Amino acid sequence: MPTRSSLAAAGIPRSGAALLVLAGLFWGTGGLAGSFLASRAGLHPFAVAAYRLLVGGALITAYAAVTGRLTAVPRTRASAARVAASGLLLAVFQAAYFAAVEATSVGLATLITMVAVPILVTTGAAALDRRLPTRRAAGSVVIAVGGLVLLLGSPTSAGGNRATGAGLALIAALGFAVLTLDRREPLPGLDRSAATGLGFLVGGLLLLPVGLVAGMELPPRVDAVGALVFLGVVPTAVAYTSYFAGLHRSGAAAGVIAVLLEPLTATLLAVLLGNERLSGAQVLGAFLLLVSIGIQQVPSRTTSAS
């Protein structure tokens, strides 16, 4: 049987890492596309989240149907439970995050969510594997947390209730972390693309009542429709499909790569498109994130037979 090191040499983990990098880069465009859609169409953040899940889910499901993967989905309780759990966790993640933004501020909600996710995923993966995180994994998370704090800043003022907002942001992070850990092992017979698309549709339907109350009328203009299509395709359909495929090949702990690249990409886009400037602390934070990602990509010296 091949060893883990031989599999690494064969390029399997690297291909998984490439998919996670792609997911992180595309995720970084989501905030910009979502805010553009909200401003152009006058939509509430909950409505944007519902649209994102529904459009992305419809696109992924359509792809699964065209390629014949949808008809192969087993009609079993296990498959239904996996799809329902994914949809519920996606809805919790989106709703809790946007509620945290409303309770406090974008900066504080994003900071708490992004810092909590790598910690929760790393500790969760270690608990499920029944072994302590390696020194490399623990060190990578510590460096990543420091980099995120520097990159995203440390908000000193936020409207509303800071405690409520922080709690909601932690719920959002927990929802995403559980989704990551739940999807790290494929369900036999259940195609990943079909499961992802159906899960998004379930999540979108769960958020639909809230979105309708907030108002989901979309003006028939090129800018609004174009922003919705971009949001559904790039940071949603393509990014999440790449993310779950990368998790399957590289494991849940490696999913932190995509999580860390998202705020880094979003910050760089803000600089390039929004005429913002990076401070010295933000540059250092970006560097630390890259160091953390690099640490995770260094092959382990330990090999084990399988």
HELIX and SHEET records of a PDB file:
HELIX    1   1 ARG A    4  ALA A    9  1                                   6    
HELIX    2   2 ILE A   12  TRP A   27  1                                  16    
HELIX    3   3 GLY A   30  ALA A   41  1                                  12    
HELIX    4   4 PRO A   45  VAL A   66  1                                  22    
HELIX    5   5 ARG A   77  ALA A  103  1                                  27    
HELIX    6   6 VAL A  106  ASP A  129  1                                  24    
HELIX    7   7 ARG A  135  LEU A  152  1                                  18    
HELIX    8   8 ARG A  162  ASP A  182  1                                  21    
HELIX    9   9 ARG A  192  ALA A  214  1                                  23    
HELIX   10  10 VAL A  222  GLY A  232  1                                  11    
HELIX   11  11 VAL A  233  VAL A  238  3                                   6    
HELIX   12  12 ALA A  239  SER A  250  1                                  12    
HELIX   13  13 ALA A  253  GLY A  255  5                                   3    
HELIX   14  14 VAL A  256  GLY A  274  1                                  19    
HELIX   15  15 GLY A  280  GLN A  297  1                                  18    
END                                                                             
